[in-house]
Amino acid sequence: MRLASLRTALMAAAALAAAALPSAASAETKLKMVLNWKYQGPQGFFFVAEDKGYFKAEGLDVTIDQGDGSAAAVPKVASGAYDIGFGDLNALIEFAAKKPEEAPVAVYVMFNRPPFTVAVKADSPIKTPKDFEGKTLGGAANDGALKLFPALCKSAKIDCTKVNITNMAPNLREQMLMRGQVDGVFGYVNTIRFSAKLIGVKDDQIRYINYGDYGMDLYSNAIIVSKKLIKENPAAVKGFLRALNKGVIESLKDPKASVASVAKREPLIKTDVELERFDATVKDEMNHPEIAEIGLGSIDPARLKTSIDILVEANGLPRTPATSEIFDPSFLPPASELPKKLF
């Protein structure tokens, strides 16, 4: 009896010790993600996935940092500083053309309409891209629209060398435009529109020269992941996208709750303005007609091929990346689970 009791006690102690140690199966995979910009309404897609526990349910512990430009996310992921980024697909194409071995890969396209623009004051004499010649345009160094300006020059048949370009801190863009320190500024339509609104500028005080009106039907921001993560932990990539896709669906159902999740991280945002920004982003940057067929997150290979060709020719890139180098659909949730109607 004594031996049996001792054996029972030892087994109980071993069970308690095992329970106290985290098992390999239950350990969470840590991932670092960088956003395209500062905390704003549309970032709610990511934070809802976090707050609802969707990342955790996939065994992921995701750290989400603010960004400083959609184009900047690409080299940050390529360098290994981040596993995942929310960055400009066109900047990725340029990077892949120059450094194919290091280039990240897009796995879920969120902004499928071209948001790229040059904003001017409403009373500006600038009406078309041709009017940029002889003028000064400004933008943040990592701004996606600025990076694409050579392609716009090619598409709109204007002489880029006759346009003066100046860089500025992102937070000074709208002020410099309205003070007349520059004739126009590069950016995304809704980023400029709502940043201007936050400093008291009304919608009718600004006009937009949109790239999409001049033959540049390009994709924009996408989830990009490092080749290292794809090779070492493809299951984590799939899990991340499953969780994010659920966050997108929840955010579309309840935009107020989505923006509230951003406010938890940045209490100083004006939630009414950010709710407007969220709505405008969904309608203007995410609502391409193709999603009714292929779903949000996926791409039309022919359209992507055209985008690649535009950028290679306009920027004189050293090689033409294959569409498979830029976008890999194999990590997407099933097509039946991708949103096909956004509002």
C-alpha positions as a Markdown table, in Angstrom:
| # | Residue | x | y | z |
|---|---|---|---|---|
| 1 | Met | 0.0 | 0.0 | 0.0 |
| 2 | Arg | 2.8 | 2.3 | 0.9 |
| 3 | Leu | 4.5 | 1.7 | -2.5 |
| 4 | Ala | 1.2 | 2.4 | -4.3 |
| 5 | Ser | 0.7 | 5.6 | -2.4 |
| 6 | Leu | 4.2 | 6.8 | -3.2 |
| 7 | Arg | 3.8 | 5.9 | -6.9 |
| 8 | Thr | 0.5 | 7.9 | -7.0 |
| 9 | Ala | 2.1 | 10.9 | -5.3 |
| 10 | Leu | 5.0 | 10.9 | -7.7 |
| 11 | Met | 2.7 | 10.7 | -10.7 |
| 12 | Ala | 0.6 | 13.6 | -9.4 |
| 13 | Ala | 3.8 | 15.7 | -8.9 |
| 14 | Ala | 5.0 | 14.9 | -12.4 |
| 15 | Ala | 1.6 | 15.9 | -13.8 |
| 16 | Leu | 1.7 | 19.2 | -12.0 |
| 17 | Ala | 5.2 | 19.9 | -13.2 |
| 18 | Ala | 4.3 | 19.2 | -16.8 |
| 19 | Ala | 1.2 | 21.5 | -16.5 |
| 20 | Ala | 3.4 | 24.3 | -15.3 |
| 21 | Leu | 5.7 | 24.1 | -18.3 |
| 22 | Pro | 4.5 | 25.6 | -21.7 |
| 23 | Ser | 4.4 | 22.9 | -24.3 |
| 24 | Ala | 5.9 | 23.3 | -27.8 |
| 25 | Ala | 2.4 | 22.8 | -29.2 |
| 26 | Ser | 0.9 | 25.6 | -27.2 |
| 27 | Ala | 3.7 | 28.1 | -27.7 |
| 28 | Glu | 2.7 | 31.1 | -29.8 |
| 29 | Thr | 4.6 | 32.2 | -32.9 |
| 30 | Lys | 5.8 | 35.8 | -32.4 |
| 31 | Leu | 5.5 | 38.0 | -35.5 |
| 32 | Lys | 6.4 | 41.6 | -36.0 |
| 33 | Met | 4.3 | 43.7 | -38.4 |
| 34 | Val | 4.8 | 47.3 | -39.6 |
| 35 | Leu | 1.8 | 49.4 | -40.8 |
| 36 | Asn | 1.8 | 51.7 | -43.8 |
| 37 | Trp | 1.3 | 54.8 | -41.6 |
| 38 | Lys | 0.4 | 56.2 | -38.3 |
| 39 | Tyr | -2.7 | 54.9 | -36.4 |
| 40 | Gln | -5.8 | 55.9 | -38.4 |
| 41 | Gly | -9.3 | 54.6 | -38.8 |
| 42 | Pro | -8.5 | 52.0 | -41.5 |
| 43 | Gln | -5.9 | 50.3 | -39.3 |
| 44 | Gly | -8.9 | 49.0 | -37.4 |
| 45 | Phe | -8.9 | 45.9 | -39.6 |
| 46 | Phe | -5.7 | 44.7 | -37.9 |
| 47 | Phe | -6.6 | 45.7 | -34.4 |
| 48 | Val | -10.0 | 44.0 | -34.5 |
| 49 | Ala | -8.2 | 40.8 | -35.4 |
| 50 | Glu | -6.0 | 41.3 | -32.4 |
| 51 | Asp | -8.8 | 42.4 | -30.0 |
| 52 | Lys | -11.1 | 39.6 | -31.0 |
| 53 | Gly | -8.4 | 37.0 | -30.3 |
| 54 | Tyr | -8.2 | 35.9 | -34.0 |
| 55 | Phe | -4.4 | 36.0 | -34.1 |
| 56 | Lys | -4.2 | 34.2 | -30.7 |
| 57 | Ala | -6.6 | 31.5 | -31.9 |
| 58 | Glu | -4.1 | 30.8 | -34.8 |
| 59 | Gly | -1.3 | 30.5 | -32.3 |
| 60 | Leu | 0.2 | 33.9 | -33.2 |
| 61 | Asp | 1.5 | 36.7 | -31.0 |
| 62 | Val | 1.6 | 39.7 | -33.4 |
| 63 | Thr | 3.3 | 43.0 | -32.5 |
| 64 | Ile | 1.9 | 45.8 | -34.8 |
| 65 | Asp | 4.1 | 49.0 | -35.2 |
| 66 | Gln | 3.2 | 52.3 | -36.8 |
| 67 | Gly | 4.8 | 52.9 | -40.2 |
| 68 | Asp | 6.2 | 55.9 | -42.1 |
| 69 | Gly | 5.0 | 55.3 | -45.6 |
| 70 | Ser | 3.6 | 52.5 | -47.7 |
| 71 | Ala | 6.8 | 52.2 | -49.7 |
| 72 | Ala | 9.0 | 52.1 | -46.6 |
| 73 | Ala | 7.3 | 48.8 | -45.5 |
| 74 | Val | 8.9 | 46.9 | -48.3 |
| 75 | Pro | 12.6 | 47.3 | -47.4 |
| 76 | Lys | 11.7 | 46.9 | -43.7 |
| 77 | Val | 10.4 | 43.5 | -44.4 |
| 78 | Ala | 13.1 | 42.6 | -46.8 |
| 79 | Ser | 15.8 | 43.5 | -44.3 |
| 80 | Gly | 14.3 | 41.2 | -41.7 |
| 81 | Ala | 13.4 | 44.0 | -39.3 |
| 82 | Tyr | 9.8 | 42.9 | -39.7 |
| 83 | Asp | 8.1 | 39.6 | -40.7 |
| 84 | Ile | 5.0 | 41.2 | -42.2 |
| 85 | Gly | 4.2 | 44.7 | -43.6 |
| 86 | Phe | 1.3 | 46.6 | -45.0 |
| 87 | Gly | 3.0 | 48.1 | -48.0 |
| 88 | Asp | 2.6 | 49.4 | -51.5 |
| 89 | Leu | 2.6 | 46.6 | -54.1 |
| 90 | Asn | 4.2 | 48.9 | -56.7 |
| 91 | Ala | 7.1 | 49.6 | -54.4 |
| 92 | Leu | 7.4 | 45.8 | -54.1 |
| 93 | Ile | 7.5 | 45.4 | -57.8 |
| 94 | Glu | 10.4 | 47.9 | -58.1 |
| 95 | Phe | 12.3 | 46.2 | -55.2 |
| 96 | Ala | 11.7 | 42.8 | -56.8 |
| 97 | Ala | 13.0 | 44.0 | -60.1 |
| 98 | Lys | 16.3 | 45.1 | -58.5 |
| 99 | Lys | 16.8 | 42.6 | -55.7 |
| 100 | Pro | 14.8 | 39.5 | -56.5 |
| 101 | Glu | 16.4 | 37.3 | -53.9 |
| 102 | Glu | 15.6 | 39.7 | -51.0 |
| 103 | Ala | 12.2 | 40.8 | -52.1 |
| 104 | Pro | 9.2 | 40.0 | -49.9 |
| 105 | Val | 6.0 | 38.6 | -51.4 |
| 106 | Ala | 2.4 | 39.9 | -51.3 |
| 107 | Val | -0.2 | 37.5 | -50.1 |
| 108 | Tyr | -3.3 | 39.5 | -49.6 |
| 109 | Val | -4.2 | 42.8 | -51.4 |
| 110 | Met | -6.4 | 45.1 | -49.4 |
| 111 | Phe | -6.3 | 48.4 | -51.5 |
| 112 | Asn | -7.1 | 47.3 | -55.0 |
| 113 | Arg | -7.9 | 50.7 | -56.5 |
| 114 | Pro | -5.2 | 53.3 | -57.2 |
| 115 | Pro | -5.3 | 56.0 | -54.4 |
| 116 | Phe | -2.3 | 57.8 | -55.7 |
| 117 | Thr | -2.7 | 61.5 | -56.3 |
| 118 | Val | -1.2 | 65.0 | -56.4 |
| 119 | Ala | -3.4 | 67.4 | -54.4 |
| 120 | Val | -3.5 | 71.0 | -55.2 |
| 121 | Lys | -5.4 | 74.0 | -53.8 |
| 122 | Ala | -8.9 | 74.4 | -55.3 |
| 123 | Asp | -8.0 | 77.7 | -57.0 |
| 124 | Ser | -4.7 | 76.4 | -58.4 |
| 125 | Pro | -4.0 | 76.8 | -62.1 |
| 126 | Ile | -2.9 | 73.1 | -62.2 |
| 127 | Lys | -5.7 | 71.2 | -63.9 |
| 128 | Thr | -3.9 | 68.2 | -65.5 |
| 129 | Pro | -0.4 | 66.6 | -65.1 |
| 130 | Lys | 0.9 | 68.7 | -68.0 |
| 131 | Asp | 0.5 | 71.7 | -65.7 |
| 132 | Phe | 3.0 | 70.2 | -63.2 |
| 133 | Glu | 5.8 | 71.3 | -65.5 |
| 134 | Gly | 7.6 | 74.4 | -64.0 |
| 135 | Lys | 5.9 | 73.9 | -60.7 |
| 136 | Thr | 7.1 | 72.5 | -57.3 |
| 137 | Leu | 5.6 | 69.4 | -55.9 |
| 138 | Gly | 6.3 | 68.0 | -52.4 |
| 139 | Gly | 6.0 | 64.7 | -50.6 |
| 140 | Ala | 7.5 | 62.5 | -47.9 |
| 141 | Ala | 10.5 | 60.5 | -49.1 |
| 142 | Asn | 8.7 | 57.2 | -48.7 |
| 143 | Asp | 5.4 | 58.2 | -50.2 |
| 144 | Gly | 3.9 | 55.7 | -52.6 |
| 145 | Ala | 2.6 | 58.4 | -55.0 |
| 146 | Leu | 6.0 | 60.1 | -55.1 |
| 147 | Lys | 7.7 | 56.8 | -55.9 |
| 148 | Leu | 5.3 | 56.3 | -58.8 |
| 149 | Phe | 5.6 | 59.8 | -60.2 |
| 150 | Pro | 8.0 | 58.7 | -63.0 |
| 151 | Ala | 5.4 | 56.2 | -64.2 |
| 152 | Leu | 2.7 | 59.0 | -64.2 |
| 153 | Cys | 5.0 | 61.2 | -66.2 |
| 154 | Lys | 5.4 | 58.4 | -68.8 |
| 155 | Ser | 1.6 | 57.6 | -68.8 |
| 156 | Ala | 0.5 | 61.2 | -69.0 |
| 157 | Lys | 3.3 | 62.2 | -71.4 |
| 158 | Ile | 4.8 | 65.0 | -69.4 |
| 159 | Asp | 8.5 | 65.9 | -68.8 |
| 160 | Cys | 9.5 | 64.9 | -65.3 |
| 161 | Thr | 12.7 | 66.9 | -65.5 |
| 162 | Lys | 10.7 | 70.1 | -65.7 |
| 163 | Val | 9.0 | 69.4 | -62.3 |
| 164 | Asn | 10.7 | 70.5 | -59.1 |
| 165 | Ile | 10.4 | 67.9 | -56.4 |
| 166 | Thr | 11.0 | 68.7 | -52.7 |
| 167 | Asn | 10.8 | 66.4 | -49.7 |
| 168 | Met | 9.0 | 67.2 | -46.5 |
| 169 | Ala | 8.0 | 65.7 | -43.2 |
| 170 | Pro | 4.7 | 63.8 | -43.5 |
| 171 | Asn | 3.0 | 66.0 | -40.8 |
| 172 | Leu | 3.8 | 69.2 | -42.7 |
| 173 | Arg | 2.4 | 68.2 | -46.1 |
| 174 | Glu | -1.1 | 69.7 | -45.9 |
| 175 | Gln | 0.1 | 72.9 | -44.1 |
| 176 | Met | 2.8 | 73.5 | -46.8 |
| 177 | Leu | 0.2 | 73.1 | -49.5 |
| 178 | Met | -2.3 | 75.5 | -48.0 |
| 179 | Arg | 0.4 | 78.0 | -47.2 |
| 180 | Gly | 1.5 | 78.0 | -50.8 |
| 181 | Gln | 5.0 | 76.7 | -50.0 |
| 182 | Val | 4.5 | 74.1 | -52.7 |
| 183 | Asp | 2.2 | 73.9 | -55.7 |
| 184 | Gly | 1.0 | 70.4 | -55.0 |
| 185 | Val | 1.7 | 67.4 | -52.8 |
| 186 | Phe | 1.9 | 63.7 | -53.3 |
| 187 | Gly | -0.1 | 61.2 | -51.3 |
| 188 | Tyr | -3.1 | 59.0 | -51.1 |
| 189 | Val | -6.4 | 60.8 | -51.7 |
| 190 | Asn | -8.0 | 60.0 | -48.3 |
| 191 | Thr | -4.8 | 60.4 | -46.3 |
| 192 | Ile | -4.5 | 64.0 | -47.6 |
| 193 | Arg | -8.2 | 64.7 | -47.4 |
| 194 | Phe | -8.7 | 63.7 | -43.8 |
| 195 | Ser | -5.3 | 65.0 | -42.6 |
| 196 | Ala | -6.3 | 68.3 | -44.1 |
| 197 | Lys | -9.7 | 68.1 | -42.4 |
| 198 | Leu | -8.0 | 67.6 | -39.0 |
| 199 | Ile | -6.3 | 71.0 | -39.4 |
| 200 | Gly | -9.5 | 72.8 | -40.5 |
| 201 | Val | -9.3 | 72.5 | -44.3 |
| 202 | Lys | -12.6 | 71.9 | -46.0 |
| 203 | Asp | -13.1 | 69.4 | -48.8 |
| 204 | Asp | -13.8 | 72.1 | -51.3 |
| 205 | Gln | -10.5 | 73.8 | -50.7 |
| 206 | Ile | -8.5 | 71.0 | -52.3 |
| 207 | Arg | -8.6 | 69.3 | -55.7 |
| 208 | Tyr | -7.0 | 66.0 | -56.7 |
| 209 | Ile | -5.1 | 65.0 | -59.9 |
| 210 | Asn | -5.5 | 61.2 | -59.6 |
| 211 | Tyr | -3.1 | 58.7 | -61.2 |
| 212 | Gly | -6.0 | 56.4 | -62.0 |
| 213 | Asp | -7.5 | 58.9 | -64.4 |
| 214 | Tyr | -4.3 | 58.8 | -66.5 |
| 215 | Gly | -4.0 | 55.1 | -67.4 |
| 216 | Met | -2.6 | 53.8 | -64.1 |
| 217 | Asp | -5.1 | 51.3 | -62.9 |
| 218 | Leu | -2.7 | 49.9 | -60.3 |
| 219 | Tyr | -3.0 | 47.9 | -57.2 |
| 220 | Ser | -1.9 | 49.5 | -54.0 |
| 221 | Asn | -1.4 | 48.3 | -50.4 |
| 222 | Ala | -1.1 | 44.7 | -49.6 |
| 223 | Ile | 0.0 | 42.4 | -46.9 |
| 224 | Ile | 3.6 | 41.5 | -47.7 |
| 225 | Val | 5.7 | 38.8 | -46.0 |
| 226 | Ser | 9.3 | 37.9 | -45.9 |
| 227 | Lys | 10.7 | 35.0 | -47.9 |
| 228 | Lys | 12.2 | 33.7 | -44.7 |
| 229 | Leu | 8.8 | 33.5 | -43.0 |
| 230 | Ile | 7.3 | 31.7 | -46.0 |
| 231 | Lys | 10.1 | 29.2 | -46.0 |
| 232 | Glu | 10.3 | 28.6 | -42.3 |
| 233 | Asn | 6.7 | 28.9 | -41.2 |
| 234 | Pro | 4.1 | 28.9 | -44.0 |
| 235 | Ala | 1.4 | 27.8 | -41.5 |
| 236 | Ala | 1.9 | 31.1 | -39.7 |
| 237 | Val | 1.3 | 33.1 | -42.9 |
| 238 | Lys | -1.9 | 31.2 | -43.5 |
| 239 | Gly | -3.0 | 31.7 | -39.9 |
| 240 | Phe | -2.3 | 35.4 | -40.1 |
| 241 | Leu | -4.4 | 35.8 | -43.2 |
| 242 | Arg | -7.2 | 33.8 | -41.8 |
| 243 | Ala | -7.2 | 36.0 | -38.7 |
| 244 | Leu | -6.9 | 39.2 | -40.7 |
| 245 | Asn | -9.7 | 38.2 | -43.0 |
| 246 | Lys | -12.0 | 37.7 | -40.0 |
| 247 | Gly | -10.9 | 41.1 | -38.7 |
| 248 | Val | -11.8 | 42.7 | -42.1 |
| 249 | Ile | -15.2 | 41.0 | -42.1 |
| 250 | Glu | -16.0 | 42.2 | -38.6 |
| 251 | Ser | -14.8 | 45.7 | -39.3 |
| 252 | Leu | -17.0 | 46.0 | -42.4 |
| 253 | Lys | -20.0 | 44.9 | -40.3 |
| 254 | Asp | -19.2 | 47.4 | -37.5 |
| 255 | Pro | -16.9 | 50.3 | -38.6 |
| 256 | Lys | -17.5 | 52.2 | -35.3 |
| 257 | Ala | -16.2 | 49.3 | -33.3 |
| 258 | Ser | -13.2 | 49.0 | -35.7 |
| 259 | Val | -12.3 | 52.6 | -35.3 |
| 260 | Ala | -12.8 | 52.2 | -31.5 |
| 261 | Ser | -10.1 | 49.5 | -31.6 |
| 262 | Val | -7.7 | 52.1 | -33.1 |
| 263 | Ala | -8.6 | 54.6 | -30.4 |
| 264 | Lys | -7.5 | 52.1 | -27.8 |
| 265 | Arg | -4.0 | 52.4 | -29.2 |
| 266 | Glu | -4.2 | 56.2 | -29.9 |
| 267 | Pro | -6.7 | 58.0 | -27.7 |
| 268 | Leu | -5.9 | 61.3 | -29.3 |
| 269 | Ile | -7.5 | 60.5 | -32.7 |
| 270 | Lys | -10.8 | 62.2 | -33.6 |
| 271 | Thr | -13.0 | 59.2 | -33.9 |
| 272 | Asp | -15.6 | 61.0 | -36.0 |
| 273 | Val | -13.0 | 62.0 | -38.6 |
| 274 | Glu | -11.4 | 58.5 | -38.5 |
| 275 | Leu | -14.8 | 56.9 | -39.1 |
| 276 | Glu | -15.2 | 59.0 | -42.2 |
| 277 | Arg | -11.7 | 58.0 | -43.3 |
| 278 | Phe | -12.6 | 54.4 | -42.8 |
| 279 | Asp | -15.7 | 54.7 | -44.9 |
| 280 | Ala | -13.9 | 56.6 | -47.7 |
| 281 | Thr | -11.1 | 54.1 | -47.7 |
| 282 | Val | -13.5 | 51.2 | -48.1 |
| 283 | Lys | -15.4 | 52.9 | -50.9 |
| 284 | Asp | -12.5 | 54.6 | -52.8 |
| 285 | Glu | -9.5 | 52.3 | -52.3 |
| 286 | Met | -10.8 | 48.8 | -51.7 |
| 287 | Asn | -14.0 | 48.6 | -53.8 |
| 288 | His | -12.7 | 47.6 | -57.2 |
| 289 | Pro | -15.3 | 45.8 | -59.3 |
| 290 | Glu | -13.2 | 42.7 | -59.6 |
| 291 | Ile | -13.7 | 41.7 | -56.0 |
| 292 | Ala | -17.3 | 40.7 | -56.8 |
| 293 | Glu | -15.7 | 37.8 | -58.7 |
| 294 | Ile | -12.4 | 37.1 | -57.0 |
| 295 | Gly | -13.0 | 38.4 | -53.5 |
| 296 | Leu | -11.0 | 41.0 | -51.5 |
| 297 | Gly | -7.4 | 39.9 | -51.0 |
| 298 | Ser | -7.0 | 38.2 | -54.3 |
| 299 | Ile | -5.8 | 39.7 | -57.6 |
| 300 | Asp | -6.4 | 39.5 | -61.4 |
| 301 | Pro | -3.1 | 38.1 | -62.8 |
| 302 | Ala | -3.6 | 40.0 | -66.1 |
| 303 | Arg | -4.1 | 43.3 | -64.3 |
| 304 | Leu | -1.1 | 42.7 | -62.1 |
| 305 | Lys | 1.0 | 41.9 | -65.2 |
| 306 | Thr | 0.0 | 45.2 | -66.8 |
| 307 | Ser | 0.9 | 47.0 | -63.6 |
| 308 | Ile | 4.4 | 45.4 | -63.6 |
| 309 | Asp | 4.9 | 46.3 | -67.3 |
| 310 | Ile | 3.9 | 49.9 | -66.7 |
| 311 | Leu | 6.4 | 50.3 | -63.8 |
| 312 | Val | 9.3 | 48.5 | -65.5 |
| 313 | Glu | 9.0 | 50.6 | -68.6 |
| 314 | Ala | 8.4 | 53.9 | -66.8 |
| 315 | Asn | 11.2 | 53.5 | -64.3 |
| 316 | Gly | 13.7 | 51.7 | -66.5 |
| 317 | Leu | 13.9 | 48.7 | -64.2 |
| 318 | Pro | 16.6 | 46.1 | -64.8 |
| 319 | Arg | 14.2 | 43.2 | -65.2 |
| 320 | Thr | 10.5 | 42.3 | -65.4 |
| 321 | Pro | 9.4 | 40.3 | -62.4 |
| 322 | Ala | 6.9 | 37.5 | -63.0 |
| 323 | Thr | 3.5 | 37.9 | -61.3 |
| 324 | Ser | 4.3 | 34.9 | -59.2 |
| 325 | Glu | 7.3 | 36.8 | -57.7 |
| 326 | Ile | 5.0 | 39.6 | -56.6 |
| 327 | Phe | 1.9 | 37.8 | -55.4 |
| 328 | Asp | 1.4 | 34.3 | -54.0 |
| 329 | Pro | -2.3 | 33.3 | -53.7 |
| 330 | Ser | -1.6 | 30.0 | -52.0 |
| 331 | Phe | -1.8 | 31.4 | -48.5 |
| 332 | Leu | -5.3 | 33.0 | -48.9 |
| 333 | Pro | -8.4 | 31.7 | -47.1 |
| 334 | Pro | -10.8 | 29.8 | -49.4 |
| 335 | Ala | -12.4 | 32.1 | -52.0 |
| 336 | Ser | -15.8 | 31.5 | -50.5 |
| 337 | Glu | -14.5 | 33.2 | -47.3 |
| 338 | Leu | -13.1 | 36.3 | -48.9 |
| 339 | Pro | -15.4 | 39.4 | -48.8 |
| 340 | Lys | -17.1 | 40.0 | -52.2 |
| 341 | Lys | -19.2 | 43.0 | -51.1 |
| 342 | Leu | -17.8 | 45.7 | -48.9 |
| 343 | Phe | -20.9 | 47.8 | -48.1 |
